[in-house]
Amino acid sequence: MNKEERQRKLETKEDSYYSLRSELSSLQWRLKDLKGYRGGRSSSFKLLNLAINLSLDQVENDYNRYVRRICRRDAEEDVELMQKALNREKVKNAKLEKEIEQAKTSSGLFVDFVRKKLGV
């Protein structure tokens, strides 16, 4: 999966997490409206409110974990691309250094040959 696909998937998940959070928040607001009435103060309403709070926290944690995982994959892909580029450059540099050494050796041999011929 490439970056664009991951970004589209992240946007889709973001929309679904956002809608879930908004639904839970609206449910919580409706419960707070009922709190003024006799039934809104019962233990079951309090437990329901607590469960909604925990669900909101869990949705937030799940979304944050998902975003971190996507970002980590993007970073891993970037590092992999940089490592491949670095390896290509290392191979290219090693080849150039080998050619430079060969040129040094052959020019040194040529100079020695010329000196011998000239008697210097």
Residue, then its C-alpha position, 0 to 999 in steps of 0.5 A: m500500500n502506498k502513501e496515497e492509498r494510506q492517506r485515503k484510508l486514513e481520511t475514511k477512518e477519520d470520518s467514521y471515528y468522527s461520526l462515532r464520537s459525535e453520536l456518542s457525544s450527542l447521546q451524552w448530551r441527551l442524558k444530561d438533559l434528562k438528569g434534571y428529571r427524576g429518572g435521570r438521577s438513577s444509577s442506571f443513567k449514571l452507569l450509562n453516562l460512565a459507559i459513554n465516557l469510557s467509549l469516547d475515550q476508547v474511540e479516541n485511543d483507537y483513532n490515535r493508535y491507527v494514526r500512529r500506525i499509518c504515520r509509522r508505515d509512511a516513515e518506514e517507507d521513506v526510510e526504505l527509499m532513502q536506504k535504497a538511494l544510499n545503497r545505489e550511491k555507495v555502489k556508484n561511488a565504489k565503482l568510481e573509486k575503483e576506476i580512479e585507482q586504476a587510472k592512478t596505477s596506469s598513469g603511474l606505470f606510464v610515468d615510470f615507463v617514460r622515465k625508463k625510456l628517457g633515462v631519468 
